[in-house]
Amino acid sequence: MRVFLRTLPAMNTRLSLLVPGIDEAAGDALARDVAAVLGAQERTMSRFGRDAELARVNLLAGETSVRLSEQLCAILVECRQHWLRTGGAFDITLGAINDNWRGGSAATPPAGWDHVDLDQDRRRIAFRLPGLRLDLGGIGKGIALRAVRTCMSSRGIEHALVSFGESSIIAIGAEPGASAWQIGIGDRVDATRSVGGFALRDAAMSTSGAARGMPHLIDPHTRQAVGIDRQLSIACTCPVDAEVLSTALIATPVAERPQILRRYPPARAIEFAWRAEGAHGSEERIWSHAA
């Protein structure tokens, strides 16, 4: 069977399409459609660039009320709902804090939905404190993947695997001749092997982690970095939910995670910690969940 494979630059990373059963011409047309979808998503959700809507919101909303497009307003309303559903463990208002940590500063600028006035009916947003910034981060990839899945399904694609930066994946249908797409979770120490995995069929997977030399993940409650050398992967039906859960759960104590998971459709989760052992190291499964 012929397989179409194409990688597209998008949202400061890359998106890879693997589509069995279509020829090069059909694949090229599909890739153009997907690229157009991604471009539209980036123009709405990017924090960077003069023409990006979210960047304009971050620039102006600390000084005045800003009119939102219908699309961005819906996205921000959805993000606020996830903040509520996770008890604050998922929070896109940490943009300025994230930037400080990436830049090596431990300062804590303003953050928190209690400092955001979001009027859904009038489609307007304002920040009560200057310096607050929104960062869609991983959920932006989930939202983009949801749009890509809709695009591909509307074009009759029944089997495909889409990987966004290798940490966010959607599976459309199953791998031809199999019951699902088998997706491995890579070992941070030995890239040639997997330490676990999921069988995905019409499902999504997201992985969040914190390792030495990588940007920190911030705990929204403490405004501090989560522990390093940990990685948590989630598989569930919706790519947006997968992104929310992988981000929220890794910053949540194990005993409190079931309360969050009960508010979402059935999900499977695996978390690993890496231990230094000479030049190689080893991994240890520290938590798992199967609904």
Secondary structure, 3 states (H helix, E strand, C coil): CCEEEEEEEECCEEEEEEEECCCHHHHHHHHHHHHHHHHHHHHHHCCCCCCCHHHHHHHHCCCCCEECCHHHHHHHHHHHHHHHHCCCCCCCCEHHHHHHHHCCCCCCCCCCHHHEEEECCCCEEEECCCCCECCCHHHHHHHHHHHHHHHHHHCCCCCEEEEECCCEEEEECCCCCCCCEEEEEECCCCCCCEEEEEEECCEEEEEEEECCCCCCCEECCCCEECCCCEEEEEEECCHHHHHHHHHHHHCCCHHHHHHHHCCCCCCEEEEEEEECCCCCCEEEEEEEEEC
